């Protein structure tokens, strides 16, 4: 599921900085057990 989201982000041309922030946010949500 998360892989699909990341794949779409890459395909949509998301730049590296935005991608890194996205990953950090996803990781924080996973670790805290919350859902976006």
Secondary structure, DSSP 4 states (H G I P E B T S, - for coil): -HHHHHHHHHHTT--HHHHHHHHHHHHHHHHHT---
